[in-house]
Amino acid sequence: MSIQNIPVRRITGEETTLAEFQGEVMLVVNVASKCGLTPQYEALENLYRNYRDKGFVITGFPSNDFAGQEPGTNEEIQNFCSLNFGVDFPLYEKITVVGEAKHPLYKALIEAQPESIKTSEVPSLREKLIEFGVQPNEEPEILWNFEKFVVDRNGNVAARFAPDTKPDDPALVSAIESELAK
């Protein structure tokens, strides 16, 4: 099954699929409101605003899988994102992105791209998590909140970036621009 045909729910509860963005380049991100990486929402929204008129969309999937950093209800998450970061890109209901109960969308994303591109400086997020006493997931599992998947216009995963890759990182922007140019 294509990534675009996997059933998902908008954060407001309506059933849909990512096929509504067929022909657009997508950035699929698992997000959280109480994470050290949460300020990435601002840069994600800027990225969305800069490229949406060129056929680009960001899809945010809240997840409470990492240290309970997304405890809110879907309504609380939507309000938080809107009020604190002006998020206008589509958000979806809270899902599981790791382990046996992972959502079919994340099963497909990970299967298509089992390794992430790491662009951060030393120490890496993995090393920082270990320093804080957190045993991080091994690839191909999602490492943490804000892991990013670039999906091409046909619904194929083109690239996967580690959570600490900032939305304005040149490697991520280049991957998006490359897909938009096709």
Secondary structure as UniProt FT lines:
FT   HELIX           3..5
FT   STRAND          7..10
FT   TURN            11..12
FT   STRAND          15..17
FT   HELIX           18..21
FT   TURN            22..23
FT   STRAND          25..31
FT   TURN            36..39
FT   HELIX           40..51
FT   HELIX           52..54
FT   STRAND          56..62
FT   TURN            65..68
FT   HELIX           74..85
FT   STRAND          91..92
FT   TURN            100..101
FT   HELIX           104..112
FT   HELIX           125..131
FT   TURN            132..133
FT   TURN            139..140
FT   TURN            145..146
FT   STRAND          148..151
FT   TURN            153..154
FT   STRAND          157..161
FT   TURN            163..164
FT   TURN            167..168
FT   HELIX           170..180
//
